[in-house]
């Protein structure tokens, strides 16, 4: 199921109580990076966005998006951050009404880093 990127951004901004403009800032604060990484993951998994599309939205280099997706993958699926994982699936439920982690994990392993 594909999700509109604007809906993803709006819901995640609301979930974290953050302004959309802060996501595009150069801030490296955890309170900004966490929602930014969540949006990158959702855009990559639940839209047709590729690395280039995500990098254009965030006004970042493609390599920064790849790095962000790798960090988010570690936090989500490698057990590095249980809170991030919990939040991801709460947001996924808000957006889709589904709780199916296996589908996302299969996608992540096969397609996350391909552009």
PDB file as gemmi writes it, atoms N, CA and C in Angstrom:
CRYST1    1.000    1.000    1.000  90.00  90.00  90.00 P 1                      
ATOM      1  N   UNK A   1       0.841  -1.177   0.000  1.00  0.00           N  
ATOM      2  CA  UNK A   1       0.000   0.000   0.000  1.00  0.00           C  
ATOM      3  C   UNK A   1       0.888   1.241   0.000  1.00  0.00           C  
ATOM      4  N   UNK A   2       0.720   2.082  -0.995  1.00  0.00           N  
ATOM      5  CA  UNK A   2       1.481   3.315  -1.104  1.00  0.00           C  
ATOM      6  C   UNK A   2       0.772   4.416  -0.319  1.00  0.00           C  
ATOM      7  N   UNK A   3       1.572   5.247   0.329  1.00  0.00           N  
ATOM      8  CA  UNK A   3       1.046   6.344   1.136  1.00  0.00           C  
ATOM      9  C   UNK A   3       1.543   7.652   0.542  1.00  0.00           C  
ATOM     10  N   UNK A   4       0.690   8.644   0.505  1.00  0.00           N  
ATOM     11  CA  UNK A   4       1.060   9.953   0.003  1.00  0.00           C  
ATOM     12  C   UNK A   4       2.173  10.538   0.888  1.00  0.00           C  
ATOM     13  N   UNK A   5       3.284  10.988   0.292  1.00  0.00           N  
ATOM     14  CA  UNK A   5       4.399  11.532   1.082  1.00  0.00           C  
ATOM     15  C   UNK A   5       4.005  12.699   1.991  1.00  0.00           C  
ATOM     16  N   UNK A   6       3.084  13.540   1.545  1.00  0.00           N  
ATOM     17  CA  UNK A   6       2.640  14.657   2.383  1.00  0.00           C  
ATOM     18  C   UNK A   6       1.909  14.169   3.626  1.00  0.00           C  
ATOM     19  N   UNK A   7       1.153  13.090   3.482  1.00  0.00           N  
ATOM     20  CA  UNK A   7       0.460  12.503   4.636  1.00  0.00           C  
ATOM     21  C   UNK A   7       1.491  11.948   5.623  1.00  0.00           C  
ATOM     22  N   UNK A   8       2.512  11.290   5.104  1.00  0.00           N  
ATOM     23  CA  UNK A   8       3.586  10.758   5.955  1.00  0.00           C  
ATOM     24  C   UNK A   8       4.218  11.893   6.756  1.00  0.00           C  
ATOM     25  N   UNK A   9       4.588  12.949   6.074  1.00  0.00           N  
ATOM     26  CA  UNK A   9       5.258  14.076   6.732  1.00  0.00           C  
ATOM     27  C   UNK A   9       4.343  14.713   7.777  1.00  0.00           C  
ATOM     28  N   UNK A  10       3.093  14.955   7.402  1.00  0.00           N  
ATOM     29  CA  UNK A  10       2.145  15.570   8.341  1.00  0.00           C  
ATOM     30  C   UNK A  10       1.951  14.724   9.591  1.00  0.00           C  
ATOM     31  N   UNK A  11       1.748  13.419   9.408  1.00  0.00           N  
ATOM     32  CA  UNK A  11       1.509  12.535  10.557  1.00  0.00           C  
ATOM     33  C   UNK A  11       2.730  12.427  11.463  1.00  0.00           C  
ATOM     34  N   UNK A  12       3.907  12.326  10.871  1.00  0.00           N  
ATOM     35  CA  UNK A  12       5.119  12.209  11.686  1.00  0.00           C  
ATOM     36  C   UNK A  12       5.410  13.526  12.398  1.00  0.00           C  
ATOM     37  N   UNK A  13       5.193  14.640  11.732  1.00  0.00           N  
ATOM     38  CA  UNK A  13       5.368  15.944  12.393  1.00  0.00           C  
ATOM     39  C   UNK A  13       4.401  16.079  13.573  1.00  0.00           C  
ATOM     40  N   UNK A  14       3.176  15.642  13.377  1.00  0.00           N  
ATOM     41  CA  UNK A  14       2.197  15.689  14.462  1.00  0.00           C  
ATOM     42  C   UNK A  14       2.597  14.738  15.585  1.00  0.00           C  
ATOM     43  N   UNK A  15       3.026  13.536  15.229  1.00  0.00           N  
ATOM     44  CA  UNK A  15       3.415  12.530  16.228  1.00  0.00           C  
ATOM     45  C   UNK A  15       4.537  13.061  17.124  1.00  0.00           C  
ATOM     46  N   UNK A  16       5.549  13.690  16.514  1.00  0.00           N  
ATOM     47  CA  UNK A  16       6.698  14.198  17.270  1.00  0.00           C  
ATOM     48  C   UNK A  16       6.541  15.673  17.677  1.00  0.00           C  
ATOM     49  N   UNK A  17       5.421  16.286  17.298  1.00  0.00           N  
ATOM     50  CA  UNK A  17       5.165  17.689  17.609  1.00  0.00           C  
ATOM     51  C   UNK A  17       6.322  18.562  17.130  1.00  0.00           C  
ATOM     52  N   UNK A  18       6.579  18.481  15.840  1.00  0.00           N  
ATOM     53  CA  UNK A  18       7.703  19.204  15.233  1.00  0.00           C  
ATOM     54  C   UNK A  18       7.227  19.923  13.978  1.00  0.00           C  
ATOM     55  N   UNK A  19       7.810  21.059  13.704  1.00  0.00           N  
ATOM     56  CA  UNK A  19       7.470  21.840  12.516  1.00  0.00           C  
ATOM     57  C   UNK A  19       8.159  21.248  11.288  1.00  0.00           C  
ATOM     58  N   UNK A  20       7.456  21.208  10.171  1.00  0.00           N  
ATOM     59  CA  UNK A  20       8.018  20.665   8.921  1.00  0.00           C  
ATOM     60  C   UNK A  20       9.323  21.341   8.521  1.00  0.00           C  
ATOM     61  N   UNK A  21       9.416  22.635   8.743  1.00  0.00           N  
ATOM     62  CA  UNK A  21      10.603  23.379   8.336  1.00  0.00           C  
ATOM     63  C   UNK A  21      11.861  22.912   9.076  1.00  0.00           C  
ATOM     64  N   UNK A  22      11.698  22.475  10.314  1.00  0.00           N  
ATOM     65  CA  UNK A  22      12.850  21.990  11.076  1.00  0.00           C  
ATOM     66  C   UNK A  22      13.449  20.731  10.467  1.00  0.00           C  
ATOM     67  N   UNK A  23      12.627  19.939   9.800  1.00  0.00           N  
ATOM     68  CA  UNK A  23      13.123  18.702   9.189  1.00  0.00           C  
ATOM     69  C   UNK A  23      14.132  18.975   8.092  1.00  0.00           C  
ATOM     70  N   UNK A  24      13.968  20.111   7.418  1.00  0.00           N  
ATOM     71  CA  UNK A  24      14.871  20.466   6.328  1.00  0.00           C  
ATOM     72  C   UNK A  24      16.078  21.267   6.812  1.00  0.00           C  
ATOM     73  N   UNK A  25      16.094  21.581   8.084  1.00  0.00           N  
ATOM     74  CA  UNK A  25      17.210  22.357   8.633  1.00  0.00           C  
ATOM     75  C   UNK A  25      18.460  21.479   8.718  1.00  0.00           C  
ATOM     76  N   UNK A  26      19.570  22.095   9.040  1.00  0.00           N  
ATOM     77  CA  UNK A  26      20.826  21.349   9.160  1.00  0.00           C  
ATOM     78  C   UNK A  26      21.036  20.823  10.580  1.00  0.00           C  
ATOM     79  N   UNK A  27      20.044  20.967  11.416  1.00  0.00           N  
ATOM     80  CA  UNK A  27      20.158  20.546  12.818  1.00  0.00           C  
ATOM     81  C   UNK A  27      20.466  19.059  12.943  1.00  0.00           C  
ATOM     82  N   UNK A  28      21.337  18.746  13.892  1.00  0.00           N  
ATOM     83  CA  UNK A  28      21.650  17.354  14.197  1.00  0.00           C  
ATOM     84  C   UNK A  28      21.129  16.956  15.566  1.00  0.00           C  
ATOM     85  N   UNK A  29      20.215  17.739  16.096  1.00  0.00           N  
ATOM     86  CA  UNK A  29      19.616  17.403  17.387  1.00  0.00           C  
ATOM     87  C   UNK A  29      18.813  16.120  17.239  1.00  0.00           C  
ATOM     88  N   UNK A  30      18.884  15.288  18.256  1.00  0.00           N  
ATOM     89  CA  UNK A  30      18.156  14.011  18.238  1.00  0.00           C  
ATOM     90  C   UNK A  30      16.660  14.230  18.017  1.00  0.00           C  
ATOM     91  N   UNK A  31      16.143  15.314  18.591  1.00  0.00           N  
ATOM     92  CA  UNK A  31      14.711  15.597  18.453  1.00  0.00           C  
ATOM     93  C   UNK A  31      14.318  15.925  17.014  1.00  0.00           C  
ATOM     94  N   UNK A  32      15.289  16.272  16.184  1.00  0.00           N  
ATOM     95  CA  UNK A  32      15.041  16.542  14.761  1.00  0.00           C  
ATOM     96  C   UNK A  32      15.412  15.324  13.918  1.00  0.00           C  
ATOM     97  N   UNK A  33      16.526  14.692  14.256  1.00  0.00           N  
ATOM     98  CA  UNK A  33      17.013  13.554  13.470  1.00  0.00           C  
ATOM     99  C   UNK A  33      16.045  12.374  13.520  1.00  0.00           C  
ATOM    100  N   UNK A  34      15.496  12.113  14.694  1.00  0.00           N  
ATOM    101  CA  UNK A  34      14.596  10.963  14.834  1.00  0.00           C  
ATOM    102  C   UNK A  34      13.397  11.056  13.885  1.00  0.00           C  
ATOM    103  N   UNK A  35      12.633  12.154  13.883  1.00  0.00           N  
ATOM    104  CA  UNK A  35      11.523  12.235  12.922  1.00  0.00           C  
ATOM    105  C   UNK A  35      11.998  12.268  11.472  1.00  0.00           C  
ATOM    106  N   UNK A  36      13.148  12.895  11.229  1.00  0.00           N  
ATOM    107  CA  UNK A  36      13.697  12.941   9.863  1.00  0.00           C  
ATOM    108  C   UNK A  36      13.969  11.518   9.380  1.00  0.00           C  
ATOM    109  N   UNK A  37      14.584  10.689  10.224  1.00  0.00           N  
ATOM    110  CA  UNK A  37      14.863   9.307   9.847  1.00  0.00           C  
ATOM    111  C   UNK A  37      13.577   8.504   9.670  1.00  0.00           C  
ATOM    112  N   UNK A  38      12.595   8.749  10.516  1.00  0.00           N  
ATOM    113  CA  UNK A  38      11.311   8.057  10.357  1.00  0.00           C  
ATOM    114  C   UNK A  38      10.693   8.405   9.001  1.00  0.00           C  
ATOM    115  N   UNK A  39      10.712   9.665   8.639  1.00  0.00           N  
ATOM    116  CA  UNK A  39      10.148  10.084   7.355  1.00  0.00           C  
ATOM    117  C   UNK A  39      10.908   9.444   6.203  1.00  0.00           C  
ATOM    118  N   UNK A  40      12.228   9.432   6.283  1.00  0.00           N  
ATOM    119  CA  UNK A  40      13.026   8.791   5.234  1.00  0.00           C  
ATOM    120  C   UNK A  40      12.624   7.330   5.061  1.00  0.00           C  
ATOM    121  N   UNK A  41      12.490   6.619   6.177  1.00  0.00           N  
ATOM    122  CA  UNK A  41      12.086   5.209   6.101  1.00  0.00           C  
ATOM    123  C   UNK A  41      10.714   5.049   5.468  1.00  0.00           C  
ATOM    124  N   UNK A  42       9.755   5.824   5.948  1.00  0.00           N  
ATOM    125  CA  UNK A  42       8.400   5.705   5.398  1.00  0.00           C  
ATOM    126  C   UNK A  42       8.363   6.087   3.927  1.00  0.00           C  
ATOM    127  N   UNK A  43       9.095   7.124   3.556  1.00  0.00           N  
ATOM    128  CA  UNK A  43       9.128   7.508   2.140  1.00  0.00           C  
ATOM    129  C   UNK A  43       9.748   6.408   1.294  1.00  0.00           C  
ATOM    130  N   UNK A  44      10.785   5.790   1.797  1.00  0.00           N  
ATOM    131  CA  UNK A  44      11.477   4.743   1.033  1.00  0.00           C  
ATOM    132  C   UNK A  44      10.644   3.466   0.944  1.00  0.00           C  
ATOM    133  N   UNK A  45       9.979   3.121   2.036  1.00  0.00           N  
ATOM    134  CA  UNK A  45       9.241   1.848   2.082  1.00  0.00           C  
ATOM    135  C   UNK A  45       7.819   1.984   1.543  1.00  0.00           C  
ATOM    136  N   UNK A  46       7.145   3.074   1.847  1.00  0.00           N  
ATOM    137  CA  UNK A  46       5.708   3.176   1.579  1.00  0.00           C  
ATOM    138  C   UNK A  46       5.334   4.143   0.458  1.00  0.00           C  
ATOM    139  N   UNK A  47       6.336   4.607  -0.294  1.00  0.00           N  
ATOM    140  CA  UNK A  47       6.058   5.427  -1.478  1.00  0.00           C  
ATOM    141  C   UNK A  47       6.949   4.913  -2.605  1.00  0.00           C  
ATOM    142  N   UNK A  48       6.841   5.547  -3.734  1.00  0.00           N  
ATOM    143  CA  UNK A  48       7.719   5.206  -4.851  1.00  0.00           C  
ATOM    144  C   UNK A  48       8.986   6.058  -4.840  1.00  0.00           C  
ATOM    145  N   UNK A  49       9.209   6.798  -3.765  1.00  0.00           N  
ATOM    146  CA  UNK A  49      10.385   7.665  -3.673  1.00  0.00           C  
ATOM    147  C   UNK A  49      11.663   6.834  -3.656  1.00  0.00           C  
ATOM    148  N   UNK A  50      12.637   7.313  -4.411  1.00  0.00           N  
ATOM    149  CA  UNK A  50      13.975   6.724  -4.422  1.00  0.00           C  
ATOM    150  C   UNK A  50      14.886   7.646  -3.606  1.00  0.00           C  
ATOM    151  N   UNK A  51      16.133   7.277  -3.487  1.00  0.00           N  
ATOM    152  CA  UNK A  51      17.080   8.093  -2.728  1.00  0.00           C  
ATOM    153  C   UNK A  51      17.129   9.536  -3.246  1.00  0.00           C  
ATOM    154  N   UNK A  52      17.138   9.680  -4.552  1.00  0.00           N  
ATOM    155  CA  UNK A  52      17.219  11.013  -5.150  1.00  0.00           C  
ATOM    156  C   UNK A  52      16.014  11.867  -4.772  1.00  0.00           C  
ATOM    157  N   UNK A  53      14.828  11.269  -4.762  1.00  0.00           N  
ATOM    158  CA  UNK A  53      13.614  12.004  -4.411  1.00  0.00           C  
ATOM    159  C   UNK A  53      13.659  12.461  -2.951  1.00  0.00           C  
ATOM    160  N   UNK A  54      14.101  11.569  -2.090  1.00  0.00           N  
ATOM    161  CA  UNK A  54      14.196  11.899  -0.665  1.00  0.00           C  
ATOM    162  C   UNK A  54      15.248  12.987  -0.448  1.00  0.00           C  
ATOM    163  N   UNK A  55      16.370  12.865  -1.141  1.00  0.00           N  
ATOM    164  CA  UNK A  55      17.432  13.864  -0.978  1.00  0.00           C  
ATOM    165  C   UNK A  55      16.958  15.241  -1.455  1.00  0.00           C  
ATOM    166  N   UNK A  56      16.161  15.279  -2.509  1.00  0.00           N  
ATOM    167  CA  UNK A  56      15.624  16.560  -2.983  1.00  0.00           C  
ATOM    168  C   UNK A  56      14.680  17.165  -1.952  1.00  0.00           C  
ATOM    169  N   UNK A  57      13.822  16.329  -1.369  1.00  0.00           N  
ATOM    170  CA  UNK A  57      12.883  16.847  -0.368  1.00  0.00           C  
ATOM    171  C   UNK A  57      13.629  17.463   0.815  1.00  0.00           C  
ATOM    172  N   UNK A  58      14.635  16.764   1.321  1.00  0.00           N  
ATOM    173  CA  UNK A  58      15.357  17.232   2.496  1.00  0.00           C  
ATOM    174  C   UNK A  58      16.511  18.178   2.149  1.00  0.00           C  
ATOM    175  N   UNK A  59      16.720  18.430   0.867  1.00  0.00           N  
ATOM    176  CA  UNK A  59      17.817  19.274   0.413  1.00  0.00           C  
ATOM    177  C   UNK A  59      19.159  18.750   0.952  1.00  0.00           C  
ATOM    178  N   UNK A  60      19.357  17.447   0.758  1.00  0.00           N  
ATOM    179  CA  UNK A  60      20.560  16.770   1.225  1.00  0.00           C  
ATOM    180  C   UNK A  60      21.203  16.043   0.050  1.00  0.00           C  
ATOM    181  N   UNK A  61      22.465  15.711   0.211  1.00  0.00           N  
ATOM    182  CA  UNK A  61      23.139  14.878  -0.785  1.00  0.00           C  
ATOM    183  C   UNK A  61      22.614  13.461  -0.661  1.00  0.00           C  
ATOM    184  N   UNK A  62      22.672  12.735  -1.772  1.00  0.00           N  
ATOM    185  CA  UNK A  62      22.199  11.352  -1.799  1.00  0.00           C  
ATOM    186  C   UNK A  62      22.921  10.506  -0.757  1.00  0.00           C  
ATOM    187  N   UNK A  63      24.203  10.745  -0.568  1.00  0.00           N  
ATOM    188  CA  UNK A  63      24.988   9.978   0.408  1.00  0.00           C  
ATOM    189  C   UNK A  63      24.467  10.199   1.832  1.00  0.00           C  
ATOM    190  N   UNK A  64      23.995  11.403   2.125  1.00  0.00           N  
ATOM    191  CA  UNK A  64      23.437  11.671   3.450  1.00  0.00           C  
ATOM    192  C   UNK A  64      22.142  10.896   3.664  1.00  0.00           C  
ATOM    193  N   UNK A  65      21.348  10.785   2.616  1.00  0.00           N  
ATOM    194  CA  UNK A  65      20.103  10.016   2.714  1.00  0.00           C  
ATOM    195  C   UNK A  65      20.429   8.540   2.923  1.00  0.00           C  
ATOM    196  N   UNK A  66      21.395   8.018   2.178  1.00  0.00           N  
ATOM    197  CA  UNK A  66      21.793   6.627   2.342  1.00  0.00           C  
ATOM    198  C   UNK A  66      22.285   6.379   3.764  1.00  0.00           C  
ATOM    199  N   UNK A  67      23.093   7.285   4.280  1.00  0.00           N  
ATOM    200  CA  UNK A  67      23.582   7.149   5.651  1.00  0.00           C  
ATOM    201  C   UNK A  67      22.417   7.192   6.646  1.00  0.00           C  
ATOM    202  N   UNK A  68      21.484   8.132   6.440  1.00  0.00           N  
ATOM    203  CA  UNK A  68      20.325   8.232   7.320  1.00  0.00           C  
ATOM    204  C   UNK A  68      19.478   6.970   7.302  1.00  0.00           C  
ATOM    205  N   UNK A  69      19.292   6.397   6.117  1.00  0.00           N  
ATOM    206  CA  UNK A  69      18.519   5.161   6.006  1.00  0.00           C  
ATOM    207  C   UNK A  69      19.239   3.993   6.683  1.00  0.00           C  
ATOM    208  N   UNK A  70      20.546   3.949   6.578  1.00  0.00           N  
ATOM    209  CA  UNK A  70      21.302   2.883   7.263  1.00  0.00           C  
ATOM    210  C   UNK A  70      21.190   3.020   8.776  1.00  0.00           C  
ATOM    211  N   UNK A  71      21.320   4.240   9.267  1.00  0.00           N  
ATOM    212  CA  UNK A  71      21.190   4.467  10.711  1.00  0.00           C  
ATOM    213  C   UNK A  71      19.783   4.093  11.177  1.00  0.00           C  
ATOM    214  N   UNK A  72      18.786   4.498  10.411  1.00  0.00           N  
ATOM    215  CA  UNK A  72      17.409   4.176  10.769  1.00  0.00           C  
ATOM    216  C   UNK A  72      17.183   2.667  10.729  1.00  0.00           C  
ATOM    217  N   UNK A  73      17.766   1.994   9.756  1.00  0.00           N  
ATOM    218  CA  UNK A  73      17.660   0.544   9.667  1.00  0.00           C  
ATOM    219  C   UNK A  73      18.268  -0.113  10.904  1.00  0.00           C  
ATOM    220  N   UNK A  74      19.427   0.351  11.315  1.00  0.00           N  
ATOM    221  CA  UNK A  74      20.057  -0.190  12.525  1.00  0.00           C  
ATOM    222  C   UNK A  74      19.169   0.024  13.738  1.00  0.00           C  
ATOM    223  N   UNK A  75      18.595   1.197  13.838  1.00  0.00           N  
ATOM    224  CA  UNK A  75      17.741   1.517  14.977  1.00  0.00           C  
ATOM    225  C   UNK A  75      16.463   0.697  14.958  1.00  0.00           C  
ATOM    226  N   UNK A  76      15.946   0.451  13.776  1.00  0.00           N  
ATOM    227  CA  UNK A  76      14.658  -0.225  13.649  1.00  0.00           C  
ATOM    228  C   UNK A  76      14.770  -1.741  13.674  1.00  0.00           C  
ATOM    229  N   UNK A  77      15.660  -2.305  12.882  1.00  0.00           N  
ATOM    230  CA  UNK A  77      15.678  -3.757  12.697  1.00  0.00           C  
ATOM    231  C   UNK A  77      16.867  -4.477  13.321  1.00  0.00           C  
ATOM    232  N   UNK A  78      17.876  -3.739  13.733  1.00  0.00           N  
ATOM    233  CA  UNK A  78      19.038  -4.399  14.332  1.00  0.00           C  
ATOM    234  C   UNK A  78      19.011  -4.303  15.853  1.00  0.00           C  
ATOM    235  N   UNK A  79      17.939  -3.777  16.403  1.00  0.00           N  
ATOM    236  CA  UNK A  79      17.783  -3.727  17.855  1.00  0.00           C  
ATOM    237  C   UNK A  79      18.545  -2.608  18.539  1.00  0.00           C  
ATOM    238  N   UNK A  80      19.062  -1.650  17.778  1.00  0.00           N  
ATOM    239  CA  UNK A  80      19.864  -0.583  18.371  1.00  0.00           C  
ATOM    240  C   UNK A  80      19.021   0.423  19.159  1.00  0.00           C  
ATOM    241  N   UNK A  81      17.726   0.512  18.859  1.00  0.00           N  
ATOM    242  CA  UNK A  81      16.883   1.514  19.513  1.00  0.00           C  
ATOM    243  C   UNK A  81      15.441   1.007  19.594  1.00  0.00           C  
ATOM    244  N   UNK A  82      15.112   0.289  20.671  1.00  0.00           N  
ATOM    245  CA  UNK A  82      13.747  -0.249  20.803  1.00  0.00           C  
ATOM    246  C   UNK A  82      12.662   0.831  20.781  1.00  0.00           C  
ATOM    247  N   UNK A  83      12.965   2.014  21.298  1.00  0.00           N  
ATOM    248  CA  UNK A  83      11.985   3.104  21.293  1.00  0.00           C  
ATOM    249  C   UNK A  83      11.679   3.554  19.867  1.00  0.00           C  
ATOM    250  N   UNK A  84      12.708   3.660  19.031  1.00  0.00           N  
ATOM    251  CA  UNK A  84      12.533   4.034  17.626  1.00  0.00           C  
ATOM    252  C   UNK A  84      11.646   3.010  16.919  1.00  0.00           C  
ATOM    253  N   UNK A  85      11.900   1.728  17.192  1.00  0.00           N  
ATOM    254  CA  UNK A  85      11.105   0.649  16.591  1.00  0.00           C  
ATOM    255  C   UNK A  85       9.642   0.753  17.018  1.00  0.00           C  
ATOM    256  N   UNK A  86       9.411   0.964  18.300  1.00  0.00           N  
ATOM    257  CA  UNK A  86       8.050   1.087  18.822  1.00  0.00           C  
ATOM    258  C   UNK A  86       7.338   2.260  18.146  1.00  0.00           C  
ATOM    259  N   UNK A  87       8.018   3.386  18.051  1.00  0.00           N  
ATOM    260  CA  UNK A  87       7.426   4.567  17.434  1.00  0.00           C  
ATOM    261  C   UNK A  87       7.138   4.332  15.955  1.00  0.00           C  
ATOM    262  N   UNK A  88       8.044   3.650  15.263  1.00  0.00           N  
ATOM    263  CA  UNK A  88       7.841   3.358  13.849  1.00  0.00           C  
ATOM    264  C   UNK A  88       6.526   2.596  13.645  1.00  0.00           C  
ATOM    265  N   UNK A  89       6.314   1.550  14.441  1.00  0.00           N  
ATOM    266  CA  UNK A  89       5.113   0.742  14.248  1.00  0.00           C  
ATOM    267  C   UNK A  89       3.858   1.444  14.749  1.00  0.00           C  
ATOM    268  N   UNK A  90       3.973   2.352  15.714  1.00  0.00           N  
ATOM    269  CA  UNK A  90       2.825   3.175  16.103  1.00  0.00           C  
ATOM    270  C   UNK A  90       2.432   4.106  14.953  1.00  0.00           C  
ATOM    271  N   UNK A  91       3.438   4.720  14.342  1.00  0.00           N  
ATOM    272  CA  UNK A  91       3.173   5.615  13.210  1.00  0.00           C  
ATOM    273  C   UNK A  91       2.618   4.817  12.030  1.00  0.00           C  
ATOM    274  N   UNK A  92       3.170   3.649  11.791  1.00  0.00           N  
ATOM    275  CA  UNK A  92       2.675   2.809  10.699  1.00  0.00           C  
ATOM    276  C   UNK A  92       1.200   2.469  10.918  1.00  0.00           C  
ATOM    277  N   UNK A  93       0.840   2.174  12.153  1.00  0.00           N  
ATOM    278  CA  UNK A  93      -0.555   1.854  12.451  1.00  0.00           C  
ATOM    279  C   UNK A  93      -1.450   3.075  12.206  1.00  0.00           C  
ATOM    280  N   UNK A  94      -0.970   4.258  12.584  1.00  0.00           N  
ATOM    281  CA  UNK A  94      -1.736   5.486  12.332  1.00  0.00           C  
ATOM    282  C   UNK A  94      -1.951   5.671  10.829  1.00  0.00           C  
ATOM    283  N   UNK A  95      -0.914   5.421  10.035  1.00  0.00           N  
ATOM    284  CA  UNK A  95      -0.980   5.658   8.590  1.00  0.00           C  
ATOM    285  C   UNK A  95      -1.741   4.568   7.831  1.00  0.00           C  
ATOM    286  N   UNK A  96      -1.610   3.323   8.264  1.00  0.00           N  
ATOM    287  CA  UNK A  96      -2.169   2.216   7.478  1.00  0.00           C  
ATOM    288  C   UNK A  96      -3.218   1.394   8.205  1.00  0.00           C  
ATOM    289  N   UNK A  97      -3.234   1.479   9.514  1.00  0.00           N  
ATOM    290  CA  UNK A  97      -4.139   0.634  10.291  1.00  0.00           C  
ATOM    291  C   UNK A  97      -3.649  -0.798  10.385  1.00  0.00           C  
ATOM    292  N   UNK A  98      -2.398  -1.048   9.973  1.00  0.00           N  
ATOM    293  CA  UNK A  98      -1.853  -2.409   9.975  1.00  0.00           C  
ATOM    294  C   UNK A  98      -0.613  -2.497  10.839  1.00  0.00           C  
ATOM    295  N   UNK A  99      -0.423  -3.657  11.426  1.00  0.00           N  
ATOM    296  CA  UNK A  99       0.776  -3.945  12.205  1.00  0.00           C  
ATOM    297  C   UNK A  99       1.433  -5.184  11.604  1.00  0.00           C  
ATOM    298  N   UNK A 100       2.215  -5.000  10.564  1.00  0.00           N  
ATOM    299  CA  UNK A 100       2.850  -6.125   9.877  1.00  0.00           C  
ATOM    300  C   UNK A 100       4.353  -5.880   9.746  1.00  0.00           C  
ATOM    301  N   UNK A 101       5.118  -6.076  10.805  1.00  0.00           N  
ATOM    302  CA  UNK A 101       6.555  -5.802  10.707  1.00  0.00           C  
ATOM    303  C   UNK A 101       7.284  -6.677   9.703  1.00  0.00           C  
ATOM    304  N   UNK A 102       6.827  -7.884   9.479  1.00  0.00           N  
ATOM    305  CA  UNK A 102       7.534  -8.787   8.569  1.00  0.00           C  
ATOM    306  C   UNK A 102       7.633  -8.203   7.164  1.00  0.00           C  
ATOM    307  N   UNK A 103       6.580  -7.562   6.688  1.00  0.00           N  
ATOM    308  CA  UNK A 103       6.582  -6.968   5.357  1.00  0.00           C  
ATOM    309  C   UNK A 103       7.670  -5.914   5.242  1.00  0.00           C  
ATOM    310  N   UNK A 104       7.773  -5.046   6.232  1.00  0.00           N  
ATOM    311  CA  UNK A 104       8.784  -3.995   6.213  1.00  0.00           C  
ATOM    312  C   UNK A 104      10.185  -4.589   6.283  1.00  0.00           C  
ATOM    313  N   UNK A 105      10.377  -5.610   7.118  1.00  0.00           N  
ATOM    314  CA  UNK A 105      11.698  -6.208   7.264  1.00  0.00           C  
ATOM    315  C   UNK A 105      12.161  -6.839   5.955  1.00  0.00           C  
ATOM    316  N   UNK A 106      11.264  -7.488   5.237  1.00  0.00           N  
ATOM    317  CA  UNK A 106      11.623  -8.078   3.951  1.00  0.00           C  
ATOM    318  C   UNK A 106      12.025  -6.973   2.976  1.00  0.00           C  
ATOM    319  N   UNK A 107      11.239  -5.893   2.947  1.00  0.00           N  
ATOM    320  CA  UNK A 107      11.573  -4.773   2.065  1.00  0.00           C  
ATOM    321  C   UNK A 107      12.939  -4.208   2.429  1.00  0.00           C  
ATOM    322  N   UNK A 108      13.154  -3.991   3.704  1.00  0.00           N  
ATOM    323  CA  UNK A 108      14.395  -3.366   4.152  1.00  0.00           C  
ATOM    324  C   UNK A 108      15.606  -4.176   3.706  1.00  0.00           C  
ATOM    325  N   UNK A 109      15.566  -5.458   3.897  1.00  0.00           N  
ATOM    326  CA  UNK A 109      16.702  -6.298   3.545  1.00  0.00           C  
ATOM    327  C   UNK A 109      16.990  -6.253   2.049  1.00  0.00           C  
ATOM    328  N   UNK A 110      15.968  -6.207   1.236  1.00  0.00           N  
ATOM    329  CA  UNK A 110      16.137  -6.324  -0.205  1.00  0.00           C  
ATOM    330  C   UNK A 110      16.293  -4.994  -0.936  1.00  0.00           C  
ATOM    331  N   UNK A 111      15.656  -3.934  -0.463  1.00  0.00           N  
ATOM    332  CA  UNK A 111      15.525  -2.737  -1.283  1.00  0.00           C  
ATOM    333  C   UNK A 111      15.959  -1.424  -0.659  1.00  0.00           C  
ATOM    334  N   UNK A 112      16.285  -1.402   0.596  1.00  0.00           N  
ATOM    335  CA  UNK A 112      16.520  -0.128   1.260  1.00  0.00           C  
ATOM    336  C   UNK A 112      17.635   0.672   0.616  1.00  0.00           C  
ATOM    337  N   UNK A 113      18.726   0.039   0.281  1.00  0.00           N  
ATOM    338  CA  UNK A 113      19.892   0.772  -0.193  1.00  0.00           C  
ATOM    339  C   UNK A 113      19.981   0.871  -1.713  1.00  0.00           C  
ATOM    340  N   UNK A 114      19.081   0.191  -2.407  1.00  0.00           N  
ATOM    341  CA  UNK A 114      19.085   0.280  -3.869  1.00  0.00           C  
ATOM    342  C   UNK A 114      18.440   1.590  -4.273  1.00  0.00           C  
ATOM    343  N   UNK A 115      18.962   2.194  -5.308  1.00  0.00           N  
ATOM    344  CA  UNK A 115      18.387   3.479  -5.718  1.00  0.00           C  
ATOM    345  C   UNK A 115      17.671   3.395  -7.016  1.00  0.00           C  
TER     346      UNK A 115                                                      
END                                                                             
